[in-house]
C-alpha cells in the first residue's frame, strides 16, 4: 500500500500529499487523482489542483454540510470521498502525455542570463543551449501565473539559483531556470528566474484553454531565432 497524508487547508480545502520530492511516479499519482475527482465530483466540489506530489481539493463547506448531514465535519466528509477515490483509482505508471514543442530564441537580447548560467557551470553558452534542448521536460504543476508550467528536471550541469533580486519586469515568453526547474513566463510579470531564452509561442490563451500547458505534458524546446 502506497502511503499518503491528508490534512486540512482551511475550512474549504484539503490536501492529499504523496511525498515531498520531485518524482514522476508521485506526480502521476497526483495527476491521476485530480483527474478522477474532476470526473467523479461530489456535491460541493469546486476543483482539484495537482502539484508535484500532492493534490489540493477545494470544496464549498456549506454545500457539503447541507447535503451530507451534520454528524461529520465537512473535512471528514470530503476526506472520506478522497479515500474512496484512492481506493477506486486505477494506478498508472504514466499519464497520457501530449508532446508540446516550443521554439526558443537564445539570442543575447532574449537571454540576459544565459552567460551567467554558463559561467557558474564552467560551460560555454552553446554548451548550455545544447544541454538544455537535448532532453524533454515534464510539466509537474501549474502556478505562479495563469498557464505557468513548472517543468523538470533539467540536467544538473546547467542548474542555476534564482536571482537574489528579482526583476520587476520579465518579458512574456521568457524561458527561465531556477534550481533544476524550468518554465516559460506566459505573461509579462516580475520574476526571479534566470532567463536563458524567449519563445514567441503563446503559452496562455484564456479563450483557448486546450492550447495551454497541462500537468503531465511533455515539453521539447528547440532553438529557433525570431
C-alpha positions in Angstrom: 0.0 0.0 0.0 1.4 3.3 -1.0 1.4 5.9 1.7 -0.3 9.3 1.6 -1.3 12.0 4.1 -4.5 14.1 4.1 -4.7 17.3 6.0 -6.9 20.4 6.2 -6.1 23.6 4.4 -8.6 25.9 6.0 -12.4 25.4 6.0 -12.8 24.9 2.3 -9.9 22.8 1.2 -7.8 19.8 2.0 -4.5 18.4 0.6 -3.5 14.8 -0.2 0.3 14.5 0.0 2.1 11.5 -1.5 5.6 12.7 -0.8 7.9 15.7 -0.7 10.2 15.0 -3.7 10.2 15.7 -7.4 9.3 12.3 -8.7 7.4 11.3 -11.8 5.6 8.4 -10.2 4.4 10.6 -7.3 3.4 13.3 -9.8 1.5 10.7 -11.9 -0.5 9.7 -8.7 -1.3 13.3 -8.1 -2.4 13.9 -11.7 -4.5 10.7 -11.8 -6.3 11.5 -8.5 -7.0 15.0 -9.7 -8.4 13.8 -13.0 -10.5 11.1 -11.2 -12.1 13.7 -8.8 -12.8 16.1 -11.7 -14.7 13.3 -13.5 -16.4 11.9 -10.3 -17.4 15.0 -8.5 -19.3 15.1 -5.2 -21.8 17.8 -4.2 -19.9 20.9 -3.2 -16.8 20.0 -5.2 -15.1 23.1 -6.7 -11.8 21.9 -8.2 -8.8 19.6 -7.7 -5.4 21.2 -8.2 -2.4 18.8 -8.7 1.1 19.8 -7.6 4.5 18.0 -7.7 3.4 15.2 -5.3 0.1 16.4 -3.9 -3.4 17.4 -4.8 -5.4 20.2 -3.1 -9.2 19.7 -3.2 -11.3 22.9 -2.9 -15.0 22.5 -1.9 -18.0 24.5 -0.7 -18.2 24.0 3.0 -21.9 24.9 3.2 -23.0 22.6 0.4 -21.0 19.7 1.8 -22.6 20.2 5.2 -26.1 20.7 3.8 -26.0 17.6 1.5 -24.2 15.1 3.7 -25.6 15.8 7.2 -24.2 17.1 10.4 -22.7 14.0 12.0 -19.3 14.7 10.4 -17.3 17.8 9.7 -17.1 18.9 6.1 -13.4 18.0 6.2 -14.1 14.4 7.3 -16.8 14.1 4.7 -14.5 15.2 1.8 -11.7 13.2 3.3 -13.9 10.1 3.1 -14.6 10.8 -0.6 -10.9 11.2 -1.3 -10.0 7.9 0.4 -12.7 6.1 -1.6 -11.4 7.7 -4.7 -7.9 6.5 -3.9 -9.3 3.0 -3.4 -11.1 3.1 -6.8 -8.3 4.8 -8.7 -6.6 2.7 -11.3 -2.9 3.4 -10.8 -0.8 4.0 -13.9 2.9 4.4 -14.2 2.5 7.2 -16.7 -0.3 9.6 -17.6 -1.3 10.1 -21.2 1.1 12.8 -22.3 1.0 15.4 -25.1 4.2 16.4 -26.7 4.5 20.2 -26.8 7.3 21.6 -28.9 8.4 25.1 -28.1 10.8 27.2 -30.2 13.2 29.3 -28.3 15.5 32.2 -29.3 18.7 32.2 -27.4 19.9 35.5 -28.9 21.5 37.9 -26.5 18.6 40.2 -26.3 16.3 37.3 -25.4 18.6 35.6 -23.0 20.0 38.1 -20.5 21.2 35.4 -18.0 22.5 32.8 -20.4 26.1 34.0 -19.9 25.7 33.8 -16.1 24.3 30.2 -16.2 27.2 29.2 -18.5 29.8 30.9 -16.3 28.7 29.4 -12.9 28.7 25.9 -14.5 32.0 26.3 -16.3 30.4 25.9 -19.7 30.0 28.0 -22.9 26.7 29.4 -23.9 26.5 27.0 -26.8 27.0 24.1 -24.4 24.2 25.3 -22.1 21.9 25.5 -25.1 22.8 22.1 -26.3 22.3 20.5 -22.9 19.0 22.4 -22.4 17.5 21.4 -25.7 18.8 17.8 -25.6 16.0 16.4 -23.3 12.3 16.5 -22.8 10.7 18.1 -19.7 7.6 17.0 -17.8 5.0 19.6 -16.7 4.8 18.8 -13.0 2.4 21.6 -11.9 0.9 24.9 -12.8 1.1 28.0 -10.7 2.6 31.5 -10.1 0.9 32.9 -13.2 -2.0 31.5 -15.3 -0.5 28.9 -17.6 2.9 28.9 -16.0 4.2 25.3 -16.0 6.8 24.1 -13.5 8.9 21.7 -15.6 11.8 19.4 -14.9 14.1 18.2 -14.2 16.9 20.0 -16.1 20.3 18.5 -16.3 22.2 19.4 -13.1 25.1 20.6 -15.3 23.1 23.7 -16.1 21.3 24.2 -12.8 21.2 27.8 -11.5 19.9 29.6 -8.4 17.1 32.1 -8.5 18.2 35.7 -8.8 19.0 37.4 -5.5 16.9 40.4 -6.6 14.0 39.6 -8.9 13.4 41.6 -12.0 10.4 44.0 -11.9 9.6 43.0 -15.5 10.2 39.7 -17.2 9.0 39.7 -20.8 6.2 37.4 -21.9 7.6 34.2 -23.4 10.8 34.3 -21.4 12.3 30.8 -20.6 13.9 30.6 -17.2 15.8 28.3 -14.9 15.5 28.0 -11.1 17.4 25.2 -9.5 16.7 22.2 -11.6 13.3 23.5 -12.8 12.5 25.4 -16.0 9.5 27.3 -17.1 8.0 29.8 -19.6 6.6 33.1 -18.4 3.1 33.2 -20.1 2.7 36.9 -19.3 4.9 39.8 -18.6 5.5 39.9 -14.8 8.1 40.3 -12.1 10.3 37.2 -11.7 13.5 35.9 -10.2 14.3 33.0 -12.5 17.5 33.1 -14.7 16.3 33.9 -18.2 18.1 31.9 -20.9 15.9 32.4 -23.8 12.5 33.5 -25.1 9.7 31.9 -27.2 7.2 33.6 -29.4 4.7 30.7 -28.9 1.6 31.8 -27.0 1.7 29.8 -23.8 -1.6 31.0 -22.2 -4.8 31.9 -24.0 -7.9 32.4 -21.9 -10.0 31.8 -25.0 -8.3 28.5 -25.8 -7.6 26.6 -22.6 -6.8 23.4 -24.5 -3.8 25.1 -26.1 -2.1 25.8 -22.7 0.2 23.5 -20.8 -1.3 20.8 -18.7 0.1 18.7 -15.9 1.6 15.6 -17.4 2.5 17.2 -20.7 6.0 16.6 -22.2 7.7 19.7 -23.5 10.6 19.8 -26.0 12.5 23.1 -26.5 14.3 23.7 -29.8 16.5 26.5 -30.9 14.8 29.0 -33.3 15.8 32.6 -33.7 13.0 35.1 -34.0 
